[in-house]
Amino acid sequence: MKLTSLLPLLPLLAGAQACLTPAELQGGHIARRTTGTTPPANNTNTIPVGKGDRFRNGASFPRGIGTQPTANFTTIFNLVELRSAVKGLAKEYGIVPFESPFKTVQHNTIYGAKLGNTSSTFFHVLLQAGLHARERGAPDTLLYFIGDLLYADKHHTGLQYGGVSYTLDDVHAALLNGLVILPALNPDGIAYDQATDACWRKNRNPASATSGNPATVGVDLNRNFAPVWDFAHALAPGIQAASTDPASEIFAGTGPLSEPETKSVDWVMDGLPNLGWMVDIHQPAGVVLHGWCHDSNQATDPSQNLLNPAYDGKRGVVPDVPGLAYKEYKQLTEWDVEVLTAGRMADAMTDATGRPYVALQGPHLYPSSGCSADHGNWRNAVNSTRHRVHGLGVEAGAPNLDADCPFYPTVDMHRLNIIDTSVALMEALLSAARHKW
């Protein structure tokens, strides 16, 4: 990427910080919500949430920009439509829906579908979205992309996303991976955010809440996975990779996988013995992230690993300082593939719409613990019979600085997010097709 292309991104990286505002990074709180759940004063310049059910309980299905370049997208899917879209794709294309056995605290179901190489038990790639409720339209981008992929396969055509095109052979290669999708991992949070405009990030678990303080409801699902979940013990003092404060936007919960939403992801992985890749979709930092999430990588000393208690209290410092020298082990071939893939994803996103993207290892933005992208590799670390998993995070778009909640895009931003996420996912799938293990 040219330096001139990168310059506009630098304020974005400083301000958006991958799902958190600078103020939230400082104290873990949304300052304007300290007095309650009063909706933001200015969310008028944002894409509205759809009413009713445009897919009529599965009677129709979503298609994205790749197969209909002039289509307009003027509302985002509500919670009912997210489920209905999956039903429609199943009816039209024969994808195989499923439900997790774990219900949310508000009795919603975590659901998904399998597609592509469904004639066998081989499913190689997991695509998921919706961990953070306020990142509006992120689940839509996944479903629009899947709709494009299936439509192109059925109608024997390629895909066109802005300045990036893919052939029918690319479509076939992507689907032959065998895909599993989880489009709406935080249904309780999504429903609450869409009903209140509260810029709500977490789920809605009240177990750790304090009466009279609504900000203490919920757990940050992307701090609730197993890798170095106990950050206060595993990481160096002062590294705020998560929080033990229920009012924090990065509250990690009461234990690793304490939430039905994260249990559901782990359950899905249990049923995918050939899983080799996962991509977690977020907004709006303009980056593609690869793991590990909590510290920089190295490929020479296997003893430096997240399960070795000798390094407890040393992890998470980037760059290293005397007495706190640690980098997380990753096999060199695995590391090389992830860097190459993340770079190709970022380049394709920039080529598609002209918005600048960069690829980074997670802690080079900021260290985090309990993140979803590392969960597959943690599973391999504790049980070597499980596959290692290339974990990637897509942060599409830019914050909406005209809205009180910068995570609510405008109509134009949402359209660009659909394009950018689609090419990122396509590049990830083509890389997965080339690099199986």
Beta strands, then each sheet from edge to edge (+ up, - down):
strand 1: 96-103
strand 2: 109-115
strand 3: 125-129
strand 4: 159-161
strand 5: 164-166
strand 6: 179-182
strand 7: 277-282
strand 8: 287-290
strand 9: 297-298
strand 10: 328-329
strand 11: 358-361
strand 12: 390-395
sheet 1: 1+ 2- 6+ 3+ 7+ 12+ 8- 11-
sheet 2: 4+ 5-
sheet 3: 9+ 10+
end
